Amino acid sequence: MIDSELSFTGERLHEDEALFGIDLLRHLAAYQEAIQIAHEYRARDVLELGSGTGYGTRTLAEALPRVVAIDRVAPLAAGRESAARFLRADLEAIPLEDEAFDLVVSFQVIEHLADPTNFLDALARPLRTDGVALLSTPNRTNSDGENPFHLHEYEREELRTLLETRFESVEIRGVSARGEALRYHEERLRRIRRILRIDPLGLRRWIPRALVEWLFARLALVVRRRMAAGGGMPRARPADFLIEGAHPASLDLFAVCRGPRRARP
């Protein structure tokens, strides 16, 4: 089933939400790394799986010759202001040929899937033999673990083992923060954990999912508004996020996958 609109969920990033500006910079670090890798491999045909609001797709399209993006929802108007081609489709039925792309990227998607089987096939099948697939996802060892939209978060070796079922070579890097961005992340985690003390028995796990999602969106705003009121939002810069070897304190895991396997093991 394909969704028709992009509503505010508290975890899907909208560029007009200034309170989420640092989160946006964190995710854009993966897109900037993708652009560098695309230039390194002279990739011309790029596919993004799970383009969301479209801000990252626009970033790719500004730097790369041909970008196609797929999601179950249409991007926001700002995301569509690029040369990228947007398609609405489910992972189970991607309307594209096999081995048609030099680079396939999918950022902050796999954690939303209870069963990633079709997603992994969609990541490997459109990739040319000498192409590269890039994937990012929150690092479970440095996550608050409270996002109801994240059905499964991964640790480094777990993610590597999963991706090796579809790729010959998998390198796991990490997205790290420093300076103001790191202090912001640590303070946000501290505030979230303080809020969670009011539910020591974990009763939130038993309330209806729709209510949990509604509360999550509101609390995401409350936490950030209180941080802004307490001292203003930090002046983070793109340089405050870097991609290096993965470690327990990495905010996200960033996988570089080569050698697609065409058939399931």
N, C-alpha and C positions, 0 to 999 in steps of 0.2 A: 504493500500500500504506500502510495506516495503522498507526502504531506504537501499542503498548499501554501503555507505561509511560515515566516520566521518570527516566532514570538519570543519575547524576552524570557529567558529561563534562569539567568544568573550564572550560567556557565558558557553559553554560546556568546561569543564576543561581538558587540555592536560598536562600531567606531565612534558613534555619537555619545556613548556613555563614558564621560571623562573619568569617572571613578575606576574604570577598568583599563585605563591607559597603560599601566605597568604590565598588566596581564597581556595586553596586546603586543607590547614590545617583546615580551618573553616568547610569544608564539611566532612573531615575525623573525626572530633569530633563526628559527628552523627554515623559513622561506629564504632568508639571505644565504644560509649555508647551501640550500638547494640550488640557488642561482650560481654560486661559486662552483659547485660540483658539475652543474650543467655545462658551464664554460670549460671546465677541465676535460669533460668527456665530449665536448662539441655536440651536445644534445640539441636537436632542433625540434623534435616532436615530444611534447611534454603532456602528461596526463595527471590530473589531480583527482583523487577519489575522496569525496567528502569535503566539498568546498565551502559549505556553510554559508555565511553571510557574503563571502566573496572577496573580502579584503586581501587575503593572501593570494588568491588567484590573480587579482589585479597587479599585485607586486611581481608575480612571476611573469605576467604578460608584458609588463613594462620593460623587462630585461631579456626576454627569450622570444624566439621567432614565432612559435606556434604552441598555444596552450589550450587544452580541452579540459573542462572541469565537469565532474558529475556529482550530483547530490540528489537526495529525495525531495529537496525543497529548492525553490528558486532563490537566487541570491538577492540581497537588497539592491536598491537602485545604484548606490555608490559602488558596489562591487561589480556591477555590470558595465561600468564606465571604463572599458578596456577593450583590447582586441581579442580577448579570450572568448572561446565558444563554450557556452554553458548548456549542459544536457541534464534533464531530470530523468532519473532512472534508479532502480534498486540494484544492489550489488548482484543479485541473482540473475539479472537480465541486462547486462551492459551492452548497448548497441554499437560495439566497436569490434574491429577485426583483431585477431591474434597477432602478436609481434609487430605492432604498429607504432610503438613509442620507444624513444631512446631513454626516457626518464619517466618513472611513475612515482608520484609523491602522495602520501596520505598522512596528514598531521592531526593528532588528537581525535582519532576515530576508533581504533581498535578497542579502546577501553569501554566503548558503548555497546559492545557486542557480547552476548552470552556465549555464542558459538561463532568463532571467527573463521570457520571453514570456507564459506563462500567469499569472504573478504580476502583471505590469503590467495585463493584462486584468482580473484579479480586483480590482485596486486601483481601476480606473476604472469598471468596469461597474456596481457597486452604488451609485455616487455620484450624487446628484441634481445637476442642471445647475448650481445655484448653491452646491453643496457644496464641501468642502475635503478633500483627501487629504494626510496627513502621513506622512513616511517618515524613518527614521534608519538610518545604517549607518556602520561605522568609516571614518575618513578614512585612505586609503592612505598619504598623505604623512606621517602620524604614527603608523603602526602597526608592530608588530614583524614582521608578515607571516608569523607562524609558526603561526597557528591552523589546524589541518588541516580544521576544519569550515567554514572560509571558503573557498569555491571561487573567489570573485572579489571583491576589495575595490576601491573606486572612489575616484577623484579628483573634485574638485568639478565641473569642466566635463564630464567623462565622464558623471557622474550626471545632470547637467542635460540633456545631449543625449539620453540614454536616456529620461528621464521626459517630455521634450517630444514623444515619439512618441505619448503618451497624454493629454497635458494641454496646453491652450493657454498657460498661464502657470505657470512653475516658478521659485520663489525658493529659493536654497540658503543656508541659515544654517549655523552650526556650534555644537557643544557644546564649550565651553572649560572649563578648570579653573584654579583659582587657589589660593593659600595651601597648606595641608597637602595638599589633593587633587592639586595640580600637582606638588608635591615627591614624593608617593607615585608618581605616574605616571612621572616621570622616573627615579626609583630602580628601579622595576620593569623599565623598558626597559633600564636599565644592567645589571641582573642577568641578564636574559634574554640579552642580547648577550654577556655574559661566559661564560655556559653554552655558547652556540653556538660559541665559539672552539674547543671540543674537536672540532668537525666542520667544519674549514675547507673540505673538499672537497664539502660538501653531500651526504654519503652517506645522510643521513636521508631524502632524497627517494626512495630506492630500496628502502627496507624496506616490508613489507606495511602497508597503510593501517590495518588493525585494531590493529597494534602501535603505529603512530604516534599514533593516537587514545588508546590506553591510556597511552602515555608522556606525552602532552600533559596529560591529566587529573592524573597524578601530579606532573609538574613544576609545574603551576599551583599545587598545594598546597605543594610544596617551596619555591618562590620566595616565596610569601606567608608561610609559617611562618618562614623565615629572616629576612624583613623584620620580622616581629613580634618574633622573638627578639632581633634586633639593636637594638631601640629601641622596640618596641611599635608597634601600628598607629596611624597619625596620627588626630587628632580632626577628621576632615572633617565638614562640615555640608552640607545641601542648598544653602546659599548659595554654597558653593565651586564649584558648577557653574552656568554661565550659558549662555544661548543668544544668540548675537550673529551678526554677519556672518561667514561662513566664511573661514578663512585657513589657511595650511599647518600651523599648530600646533594646529588644532582636533582634538579627540579623535574626534568623530563629525561627520558631515554630517547636517543636518536639513533636509529638503525640504518646502516648502509648495506644494502643487499645486492649481491651480484650472482650471476649464473642461475637464471630461473629454471626451475624444474617444471616441465609441462604436465606431467601426470602425477596424481596424488600417490603417496607411498602406500 
